[in-house]
Amino acid sequence: MQKPNAIEVSGLTKKFGELAAVNDVSFTVTEGEFFGFLGPNGAGKTTLIRVLTTLIKPTSGKAVVSCCDVSEKPDSVRQRIGVVPQAMTSDMDLTGYENMDIYGRFYSIPKKERKEKTKYLLDLVGLTSRAGDLVATYSGGMKRRLEIARALVHTPDILFLDEPTIGLDPQSRRVVWEFLEKFRRKDSLTIMLSTHYMEEAESLCDRVAIIDAGKIIALDSPDNLKAQIPGNDIISLTLSDTSRLDEIKNILSGIQFVHKIKVDGETLRIYVDNGAQNLTSLIDAVKGAGGTVSSVGIHQQSLEDAFIHFTGKSIREEEAKKVSFLIGAGVPQKLGR
């Protein structure tokens, strides 16, 4: 039996002046699904989440979150969702327990239930021993785990995560991933994630929407997105010089097992079948065209390769920037930062 939709978005557009930060976006998320938006800074991910969580109104189109229209019934939507924004919003001068308790009071949770739920969630994220400590003494990973726990204190139907591991070291990031998987398994929670980390999207998400310049470029499971790329391996050949680049590319393009070639500076990314078997033939072809290979790389298709295939560019991790707490996420730079 097919599960009902937790989120339904149709023709959604959000403009800031003449700039369409979200441009005619449509998609659905089923109950219990871990759904991800993958894209670089400025792609529209945060703006989209801010619309879906009722922080800003759409310019046009429709979005239904947990059976409620975000424009017509924003208060009802807020009661049914949990949100973890990019910026840390916990009170540093309060303890972890006090942050959880205050949040529970916002949702009018009775004292006994609030106490039991807080204890349960803090234990689940491994913060029981630090519950009485000021949040100012927490590490970045601990603060993020606290914010995830806090967003779940009122038992929401849907959890929105906007770049939840930005700024964390790799070890802390993986710990957060483990807790998200744990929450999902225990409570059949619907989770919507925005991220620019390829591994995060590939590890966590059932389906991924690749978004760029406010538009959804592709949407499918990570495996199906990768399967749409021609060739099962990518061979990277870096040339000593590029003086004969055009001749080399033309010769390689005529080889039967070569599906596609992309040029990145001095490096040729060649999409091929059976990369290990055919590597020697490619190097010989480059030499035959008068070129010299200085380095070689070979790997199977990844979600990053799928992103490059659909958008024509890669995501650079150094593009990630901390969001200004005062301005907030989702505001185009030329309008607010």
PyMOL commands that set and color helices and strands:
alter all, ss='L'
color gray80, all
select helices_A, chain A and resi 45-52+74-80+96-106+111-124+128-130+135-137+140-151+170-187+198-204+222-227+245-253+275-288+303-311+317-319+333-336
alter helices_A, ss='H'
color red, helices_A
select strands_A, chain A and resi 5-16+19-30+34-38+60-65+68-69+81-84+158-162+190-195+207-212+215-220+233-239+258-264+267-272+293-300
alter strands_A, ss='S'
color yellow, strands_A
deselect
rebuild
show_as cartoon
